[in-house]
Amino acid sequence: MTLFEKADRIGGLLRYGIPDFKMEKWVIDRRLEQMQAEGVIFKTNVSVGKDISGEELRREFDAVGLTMGAEQARELPIPGRELKGIHLAMDYLTQQNKRNAGDTITDEPITAKGKRVVIIGGGDTGSDCLGTTHRHDCSEVHQFELLPEPPPERAGSTPWPLWPMQLRTSHAHEEGCDRQWSVSTTKFTGHNGHVTKLHGQRVGFESGKFMPIPNSDFEMDVDLVLLAMGFTGPVKNGLLDSLGVKYDVRGNVAVDENFMTNLDGVFAGGDTKRGASLIVWAIAEGRKMAAGVDKYLQVGNSAKKLVS
Ligand SMILES: Cc1cc2nc3c(=O)[nH]c(=O)nc-3n(C[C@H](O)[C@H](O)[C@H](O)COP(=O)(O)OP(=O)(O)OC[C@H]3O[C@@H](n4cnc5c(N)ncnc54)[C@H](O)[C@@H]3O)c2cc1C
């Protein structure tokens, strides 16, 4: 089995998304050693779709698994977005993970040291950015969320066993943060090409729509803005579109009960198939996808044909 990875190290978001203060990387290294001993070949710095085409992989291998995550970040297309000092959360987190691993950073360094920071997005990625800004010794940090503040206890609209809608406070929040909800950022302005101000307004949330609250406009001084507004799904432009895989209604790669896509012998699992999710799901789906591949290889034919 050969695993192709476009980054310089194996591990996906566990390596380059999740900060060390939440998960130390020896956990991944231990598992990689085990997999290598079992015969898995790891090839890093290979971007499939650029360095080698999907069709080449299909010709060279009996089955192909697409586990390329859901890396398409949600953008904030507002005036001033192009100013320096405004970064996607993943650029910030990846760089810090590389720094922690002892790498020399050759890209423009992104650091919160001594800076006034705003994190846009109130989810887990934002919380990981927050913990990182504390470790960079920022001068102040604010986290803005568009949605209203959730209730302190489980909302009645999400009874067990539904995922409870309620306020979550991570250890990064406990370390300190000005958290604000119902805030929409409307534009950035700057000086000499660098962001200096964030402009926003308060919004209400009615019938699924965000409505600006009159006379609630504000502006604040800022040195660093981190965009942590989630992910819209797997990157389609490139490998996925060139292969011709079909997508589900949410824009993730669609699979059948054996985790096979519409293409014979091409499988998908993890965030590529379910959208940005959790490690436990990636592990569970990786195993199910592997079982689907095994079934497919054993019959030497399409698993689809086997079950139908
Ligand atoms: C900041 C952050 C914090 C998180 N914290 C938690 C947490 O605390 N707990 C939890 O359960 N989950 C957490 N998650 C979610 C969890 O990390 C993911 O659900 C999980 O890693 C998904 O695994 P995956 O293998 O499907 O995809 P990924 O981990 O995204 O791995 C995909 C890999 O494919 C590579 N790749 C992509 N395209 C190509 C290509 N064309 N060629 C070669 N390689 C390619 C990528 O470089 C990447 O290494 C977090 C996510 C983020 C962003």
The ligand as a MOL file (V3000), in Angstrom:
LIG
                    3D

  0  0  0     0  0            999 V3000
M  V30 BEGIN CTAB
M  V30 COUNTS 53 58 0 0 0
M  V30 BEGIN ATOM
M  V30 1 C -7.7170 23.3400 13.4590 0
M  V30 2 C -8.4260 22.0120 13.5760 0
M  V30 3 C -8.5310 21.3960 14.8140 0
M  V30 4 C -9.2080 20.1880 14.9230 0
M  V30 5 N -9.2920 19.6260 16.1710 0
M  V30 6 C -9.9300 18.4430 16.3030 0
M  V30 7 C -10.0460 17.8260 17.5790 0
M  V30 8 O -9.6150 18.3910 18.5810 0
M  V30 9 N -10.6730 16.6370 17.6550 0
M  V30 10 C -11.1770 16.0020 16.5670 0
M  V30 11 O -11.7310 14.9070 16.6870 0
M  V30 12 N -11.0780 16.5660 15.3430 0
M  V30 13 C -10.4710 17.7620 15.1870 0
M  V30 14 N -10.3840 18.3370 13.9380 0
M  V30 15 C -10.9120 17.6050 12.7780 0
M  V30 16 C -9.9760 16.4460 12.3560 0
M  V30 17 O -8.6470 16.8940 12.3810 0
M  V30 18 C -10.3690 15.9500 10.9650 0
M  V30 19 O -11.7280 15.5740 10.9700 0
M  V30 20 C -9.5190 14.7510 10.5320 0
M  V30 21 O -8.1460 15.0630 10.5800 0
M  V30 22 C -9.9080 14.3140 9.1150 0
M  V30 23 O -9.0170 13.3290 8.6870 0
M  V30 24 P -8.8150 13.0390 7.1250 0
M  V30 25 O -7.7600 11.9900 7.0330 0
M  V30 26 O -10.1320 12.7680 6.4930 0
M  V30 27 O -8.2990 14.4160 6.4650 0
M  V30 28 P -7.0370 15.3210 6.8270 0
M  V30 29 O -6.5860 15.1600 8.2320 0
M  V30 30 O -7.4130 16.6930 6.3690 0
M  V30 31 O -5.8940 14.7560 5.8890 0
M  V30 32 C -5.9320 14.9290 4.4930 0
M  V30 33 C -4.5070 14.8790 3.9630 0
M  V30 34 O -4.5650 14.7980 2.5380 0
M  V30 35 C -3.5370 15.6370 2.0050 0
M  V30 36 N -3.9220 15.9970 0.6210 0
M  V30 37 C -4.9510 16.7760 0.2250 0
M  V30 38 N -4.9870 16.8600 -1.1190 0
M  V30 39 C -3.9490 16.1040 -1.5710 0
M  V30 40 C -3.4520 15.8220 -2.8830 0
M  V30 41 N -4.0420 16.3030 -3.9910 0
M  V30 42 N -2.3600 15.0250 -2.9950 0
M  V30 43 C -1.7480 14.5190 -1.8730 0
M  V30 44 N -2.1710 14.7700 -0.6180 0
M  V30 45 C -3.2680 15.5550 -0.4720 0
M  V30 46 C -3.5060 16.8260 2.9390 0
M  V30 47 O -2.2750 17.5070 2.8370 0
M  V30 48 C -3.7030 16.1360 4.2930 0
M  V30 49 O -2.4670 15.7680 4.8610 0
M  V30 50 C -9.7520 19.5650 13.7860 0
M  V30 51 C -9.6540 20.1920 12.5500 0
M  V30 52 C -9.0110 21.4120 12.4370 0
M  V30 53 C -8.9330 22.1130 11.0950 0
M  V30 END ATOM
M  V30 BEGIN BOND
M  V30 1 1 1 2
M  V30 2 1 2 3
M  V30 3 2 2 52
M  V30 4 2 3 4
M  V30 5 1 4 5
M  V30 6 1 4 50
M  V30 7 2 5 6
M  V30 8 1 6 7
M  V30 9 1 6 13
M  V30 10 2 7 8
M  V30 11 1 7 9
M  V30 12 1 9 10
M  V30 13 2 10 11
M  V30 14 1 10 12
M  V30 15 2 12 13
M  V30 16 1 13 14
M  V30 17 1 14 15
M  V30 18 1 14 50
M  V30 19 1 15 16
M  V30 20 1 16 17
M  V30 21 1 16 18
M  V30 22 1 18 19
M  V30 23 1 18 20
M  V30 24 1 20 21
M  V30 25 1 20 22
M  V30 26 1 22 23
M  V30 27 1 23 24
M  V30 28 2 24 25
M  V30 29 1 24 26
M  V30 30 1 24 27
M  V30 31 1 27 28
M  V30 32 2 28 29
M  V30 33 1 28 30
M  V30 34 1 28 31
M  V30 35 1 31 32
M  V30 36 1 32 33
M  V30 37 1 33 34
M  V30 38 1 33 48
M  V30 39 1 34 35
M  V30 40 1 35 36
M  V30 41 1 35 46
M  V30 42 1 36 37
M  V30 43 1 36 45
M  V30 44 2 37 38
M  V30 45 1 38 39
M  V30 46 1 39 40
M  V30 47 2 39 45
M  V30 48 1 40 41
M  V30 49 2 40 42
M  V30 50 1 42 43
M  V30 51 2 43 44
M  V30 52 1 44 45
M  V30 53 1 46 47
M  V30 54 1 46 48
M  V30 55 1 48 49
M  V30 56 2 50 51
M  V30 57 1 51 52
M  V30 58 1 52 53
M  V30 END BOND
M  V30 END CTAB
M  END
